[in-house]
């Protein structure tokens, strides 16, 4: 079977994280045995050493026939993700973070769905873990897998549109696209996702948790600039091109205000010593939304202890309305009153 007839490409950009890559490929190796003829695996390596190469050689001796590209220099995260997409030969492409892991039977579920019908994107519902993705698997699952049209799908996944590993994209819908044109935003994957979804009649949403991602394991960028300003610019571009409506853009950003940003503000209040006024300024783009005034503004304006309680309440509320009750329960369980009241003074509102 030629590369052009591959059903799925799993492409992994990596840089100096061979331990995580090893765990990623271990899970993949255990699941790919029945699909070696229809799935290709690509790894694009920005590493400054050869440890990742040795991991690749280890799994190539097993079930994985990995196409390994070692970049001569670190070309950057955006360019490496774009390279993964451009090199993919599969009808569908799953660009997967090197530190993320397929849950048991994830590959079976993906192949079953993409073998039946054509979708713009398949959403792999993710959950975060700290140390052991098996023992930290969410204990509760409500709802069922569903097929959505463009608008309903994008609103459903609004809080996780930017999560690289959560999306399997139908490349055959955008096969002429050069992903390099999206470099520079730290959100190459968002553009590719929107390109595919806006060309499709339907998209698939897995309600069961299929992907484990490592918590708090990325950085090197301005979180609020990327996920408020850059993300907003991307949405606006698709509005201007008539591919999504202005109303949908507002709904997506409001859902992120309610269900995405509070959790990060809570972490900042607990663990990081960062000027709250600087953070508040980062939200300038969203201050015109009524939902901002209701959900986010009190976090900055209320006295410290009330602000802290309000922030925690919004995190819980956001988890509930986003359908992540199990994740919300797990998150609260991780907290203790000792930690809360010890750490709350790190971010005082004056």
C-alpha positions as CSV (number, residue, x, y, z in Angstrom):
1,X,0.0,0.0,0.0
2,X,1.5,3.4,-1.0
3,X,1.7,6.3,1.3
4,X,-1.0,8.1,-0.6
5,X,-3.5,5.4,0.5
6,X,-2.8,5.8,4.2
7,X,-6.0,6.5,6.2
8,X,-4.3,8.3,9.1
9,X,-1.1,10.0,9.9
10,X,0.0,10.4,13.5
11,X,2.6,13.2,13.5
12,X,4.5,14.1,16.6
13,X,6.6,17.3,16.9
14,X,9.2,17.0,19.7
15,X,12.1,18.8,21.3
16,X,14.3,17.5,24.1
17,X,11.6,15.5,25.8
18,X,12.6,11.9,25.0
19,X,11.3,10.5,28.3
20,X,7.8,11.8,27.4
21,X,8.1,10.6,23.8
22,X,9.0,7.2,25.1
23,X,5.8,6.9,27.1
24,X,3.8,8.3,24.1
25,X,5.2,5.8,21.7
26,X,4.8,2.9,24.1
27,X,1.0,3.4,24.1
28,X,0.9,3.9,20.4
29,X,3.0,0.8,19.8
30,X,0.6,-1.3,21.8
31,X,-2.4,-0.1,19.8
32,X,-1.1,0.1,16.2
33,X,-0.5,-3.6,15.5
34,X,-3.7,-4.1,13.5
35,X,-3.3,-0.9,11.5
36,X,0.3,-0.8,10.3
37,X,-0.8,-0.8,6.7
38,X,-3.2,2.1,7.0
39,X,-1.4,4.4,9.5
40,X,1.9,6.2,9.2
41,X,3.8,7.7,12.1
42,X,6.0,10.8,11.6
43,X,8.2,12.4,14.2
44,X,9.8,15.8,13.5
45,X,12.5,16.5,16.0
46,X,13.9,19.9,17.1
47,X,16.1,18.3,19.7
48,X,19.6,19.4,20.4
49,X,20.7,15.8,21.2
50,X,20.1,12.3,19.8
51,X,18.1,10.9,22.7
52,X,14.8,11.1,20.7
53,X,16.5,9.3,17.8
54,X,17.4,6.4,20.1
55,X,13.7,6.2,21.3
56,X,12.6,6.1,17.6
57,X,15.0,3.3,16.8
58,X,13.7,1.4,19.8
59,X,10.1,1.4,18.6
60,X,11.0,1.0,14.9
61,X,12.4,-2.4,16.0
62,X,8.9,-3.2,17.3
63,X,5.6,-2.4,15.6
64,X,6.2,1.2,14.6
65,X,7.6,2.1,11.2
66,X,8.4,5.7,12.1
67,X,9.4,8.3,9.5
68,X,11.9,10.3,11.5
69,X,13.0,13.8,10.5
70,X,15.8,15.4,12.6
71,X,15.9,19.1,11.9
72,X,19.4,20.5,11.5
73,X,18.5,23.2,14.0
74,X,15.6,24.2,16.2
75,X,13.2,25.6,13.7
76,X,10.6,26.6,16.4
77,X,7.4,25.1,17.6
78,X,5.1,26.6,14.9
79,X,7.4,25.5,12.1
80,X,7.7,22.0,13.5
81,X,4.0,21.6,13.7
82,X,3.6,23.0,10.2
83,X,6.2,20.5,9.0
84,X,4.3,17.6,10.6
85,X,1.1,18.6,8.7
86,X,2.8,19.2,5.4
87,X,4.6,15.9,5.4
88,X,1.6,13.9,6.3
89,X,0.3,11.5,3.7
90,X,-2.8,10.3,5.4
91,X,-6.4,11.3,4.6
92,X,-6.6,12.3,8.2
93,X,-3.9,13.9,10.3
94,X,-3.5,13.7,14.1
95,X,-0.7,16.1,15.2
96,X,0.0,14.9,18.7
97,X,2.0,16.5,21.5
98,X,5.1,14.4,22.5
99,X,4.0,14.3,26.1
100,X,0.4,13.2,25.4
101,X,-0.8,9.7,25.5
102,X,-3.5,7.6,23.9
103,X,-5.8,5.9,26.4
104,X,-6.6,2.2,25.9
105,X,-8.4,1.5,22.6
106,X,-8.2,5.1,21.4
107,X,-6.8,4.1,18.1
108,X,-9.5,1.5,17.6
109,X,-12.1,4.2,18.2
110,X,-10.5,6.6,15.8
111,X,-10.2,4.1,13.0
112,X,-13.7,2.9,13.4
113,X,-15.1,6.4,13.0
114,X,-13.0,7.6,10.1
115,X,-13.5,4.3,8.2
116,X,-17.3,4.8,8.2
117,X,-17.8,8.4,7.0
118,X,-16.1,11.7,6.2
119,X,-15.8,14.3,8.9
120,X,-14.0,17.7,8.9
121,X,-12.6,16.9,12.4
122,X,-12.8,14.3,15.0
123,X,-12.5,15.6,18.6
124,X,-10.7,13.3,21.1
125,X,-11.9,14.3,24.5
126,X,-8.9,14.9,26.7
127,X,-8.2,15.0,30.4
128,X,-5.2,16.2,32.3
129,X,-2.9,14.2,34.5
130,X,0.0,14.9,36.8
131,X,1.9,11.6,37.1
132,X,-0.1,8.5,36.2
133,X,-2.6,8.8,33.3
134,X,-4.2,5.4,34.2
135,X,-4.9,6.0,37.8
136,X,-6.0,9.6,37.1
137,X,-8.5,8.7,34.5
138,X,-11.8,10.6,35.2
139,X,-14.2,8.3,37.1
140,X,-17.4,9.8,35.7
141,X,-18.6,10.1,32.1
142,X,-21.9,11.7,31.2
143,X,-23.4,12.0,27.7
144,X,-22.6,10.2,24.4
145,X,-20.6,10.6,21.2
146,X,-22.2,12.9,18.7
147,X,-22.1,14.3,15.2
148,X,-22.2,18.1,14.9
149,X,-22.5,20.7,12.2
150,X,-19.8,23.4,12.0
151,X,-21.3,25.9,14.4
152,X,-22.4,23.5,17.0
153,X,-19.1,21.6,16.9
154,X,-16.9,24.7,17.2
155,X,-19.0,26.0,20.2
156,X,-18.9,22.5,21.8
157,X,-15.1,22.4,21.7
158,X,-14.5,26.1,22.2
159,X,-12.4,25.7,25.4
160,X,-10.2,23.1,23.7
161,X,-9.9,24.4,20.1
162,X,-6.3,25.3,20.7
163,X,-5.3,21.9,22.3
164,X,-3.1,20.4,19.7
165,X,-3.6,16.7,20.4
166,X,-7.4,16.9,20.8
167,X,-8.1,17.1,17.0
168,X,-7.9,14.7,14.2
169,X,-8.1,16.8,11.0
170,X,-9.3,15.7,7.6
171,X,-6.4,16.7,5.5
172,X,-8.1,15.6,2.2
173,X,-10.3,18.7,2.6
174,X,-7.4,21.1,2.7
175,X,-4.7,19.1,1.0
176,X,-3.4,22.1,-1.0
177,X,-2.9,24.1,2.2
178,X,0.7,25.0,3.2
179,X,0.7,25.1,7.0
180,X,3.7,27.4,7.0
181,X,1.5,30.3,6.2
182,X,0.1,30.1,9.8
183,X,3.5,30.2,11.6
184,X,4.1,33.0,14.0
185,X,0.9,32.8,16.0
186,X,1.7,29.8,18.2
187,X,-1.7,28.5,17.0
188,X,-0.9,26.8,13.7
189,X,-3.3,24.0,14.7
190,X,-6.2,26.3,15.2
191,X,-6.0,27.6,11.7
192,X,-5.8,24.1,10.2
193,X,-8.7,22.9,12.3
194,X,-10.9,25.9,11.2
195,X,-9.9,25.3,7.6
196,X,-11.1,21.7,7.7
197,X,-14.2,22.2,9.8
198,X,-15.5,25.1,7.7
199,X,-15.3,22.9,4.6
200,X,-17.1,19.9,6.1
201,X,-20.8,19.2,6.6
202,X,-20.3,17.3,9.9
203,X,-17.7,16.7,12.6
204,X,-17.4,14.0,15.2
205,X,-17.2,14.5,19.0
206,X,-16.0,11.7,21.3
207,X,-17.6,12.1,24.7
208,X,-15.6,9.4,26.3
209,X,-12.0,10.4,27.4
210,X,-9.6,9.1,24.8
211,X,-6.5,11.3,25.3
212,X,-4.4,12.1,28.4
213,X,-2.3,15.3,28.4
214,X,0.3,16.2,30.9
215,X,-0.7,19.2,33.1
216,X,1.3,22.3,33.3
217,X,3.9,21.0,30.9
218,X,4.2,23.8,28.3
219,X,5.4,27.3,28.3
220,X,7.8,29.8,26.8
221,X,5.0,32.1,25.6
222,X,2.7,34.8,26.9
223,X,-0.4,32.8,27.8
224,X,-2.9,35.7,27.7
225,X,-1.5,37.3,24.6
226,X,-1.8,34.0,22.7
227,X,-5.2,32.8,23.9
228,X,-6.9,36.2,24.0
229,X,-5.3,38.4,21.3
230,X,-3.8,35.9,18.8
231,X,-6.8,33.5,19.1
232,X,-9.2,36.4,18.6
233,X,-7.3,37.6,15.5
234,X,-7.7,34.1,14.0
235,X,-11.4,34.0,14.7
236,X,-11.8,37.5,13.2
237,X,-10.0,36.4,10.1
238,X,-12.5,33.6,9.5
239,X,-15.4,36.0,10.2
240,X,-14.0,38.4,7.6
241,X,-13.7,35.6,5.1
242,X,-17.3,34.6,5.7
243,X,-16.4,31.2,7.0
244,X,-17.9,31.6,10.5
245,X,-20.4,34.2,11.7
246,X,-19.6,37.1,14.1
247,X,-22.3,35.7,16.4
248,X,-20.4,32.3,16.6
249,X,-17.2,34.1,17.3
250,X,-18.8,35.9,20.3
251,X,-20.3,32.7,21.6
252,X,-16.9,31.0,21.4
253,X,-15.1,33.8,23.2
254,X,-17.8,34.0,25.9
255,X,-17.6,30.3,26.5
256,X,-13.8,30.7,27.0
257,X,-14.5,33.5,29.4
258,X,-16.7,31.3,31.5
259,X,-15.0,27.9,31.1
260,X,-11.4,28.5,30.1
261,X,-9.8,31.6,31.6
262,X,-11.0,31.2,35.2
263,X,-9.0,28.1,35.8
264,X,-5.8,29.8,34.7
265,X,-6.6,32.9,36.8
266,X,-7.1,30.6,39.8
267,X,-3.7,29.0,39.3
268,X,-2.1,32.4,39.0
269,X,-3.8,33.5,42.3
270,X,-2.6,30.3,44.0
271,X,0.8,29.7,42.7
272,X,2.3,32.6,40.8
273,X,3.4,36.0,41.9
274,X,2.3,38.1,38.9
275,X,1.0,41.6,39.0
276,X,-2.8,41.4,38.7
277,X,-3.0,44.8,36.9
278,X,-0.8,43.4,34.1
279,X,-3.1,40.4,33.8
280,X,-6.2,42.6,33.8
281,X,-4.8,44.7,30.9
282,X,-4.4,41.5,28.9
283,X,-8.1,41.1,28.9
284,X,-8.7,44.5,27.1
285,X,-10.0,42.8,24.0
286,X,-12.8,41.0,25.9
287,X,-13.9,43.8,28.2
288,X,-16.8,44.7,26.0
289,X,-18.5,41.4,26.6
290,X,-21.2,41.2,29.2
291,X,-20.0,37.8,30.3
292,X,-16.6,39.3,31.0
293,X,-18.1,41.9,33.4
294,X,-20.0,39.1,35.2
295,X,-17.4,36.3,35.4
296,X,-13.9,37.8,35.1
297,X,-14.1,41.4,36.2
298,X,-15.0,40.5,39.9
299,X,-11.8,38.5,40.1
300,X,-9.9,41.7,39.7
301,X,-12.1,44.1,41.5
302,X,-13.2,42.3,44.6
303,X,-11.1,42.3,47.8
304,X,-8.6,39.5,48.0
305,X,-10.5,36.8,49.9
306,X,-13.8,37.4,48.0
307,X,-11.9,37.5,44.7
308,X,-10.4,34.2,45.6
309,X,-13.7,32.6,46.5
310,X,-15.4,34.0,43.4
311,X,-12.6,32.7,41.2
312,X,-12.9,29.2,42.6
313,X,-16.7,29.3,42.3
314,X,-16.5,30.3,38.6
315,X,-14.0,27.5,38.0
316,X,-16.4,24.9,39.4
317,X,-19.4,26.5,37.5
318,X,-17.3,26.5,34.2
319,X,-16.5,22.8,34.6
320,X,-20.1,22.0,35.1
321,X,-21.5,23.8,32.1
322,X,-18.7,22.6,30.0
323,X,-19.7,19.0,30.8
324,X,-16.5,18.3,32.8
325,X,-18.0,17.5,36.2
326,X,-15.6,14.6,36.7
327,X,-12.6,16.9,36.0
328,X,-14.0,19.6,38.2
329,X,-14.4,17.1,41.1
330,X,-10.9,15.8,40.6
331,X,-9.5,19.3,40.5
332,X,-11.2,20.3,43.8
333,X,-10.0,17.0,45.4
334,X,-6.4,18.0,44.6
335,X,-6.9,21.2,46.6
336,X,-6.8,21.4,50.3
337,X,-7.8,24.3,52.5
338,X,-4.3,24.4,53.8
339,X,-2.9,25.1,50.3
340,X,-5.7,27.5,49.5
341,X,-5.2,29.7,52.5
342,X,-1.4,29.4,52.4
343,X,-1.1,30.4,48.8
344,X,-3.9,33.0,48.4
345,X,-1.7,35.8,49.6
346,X,0.7,35.5,46.7
347,X,-1.6,37.6,44.5
348,X,-3.1,40.4,46.5
349,X,-5.5,43.0,45.1
350,X,-4.8,46.4,46.5
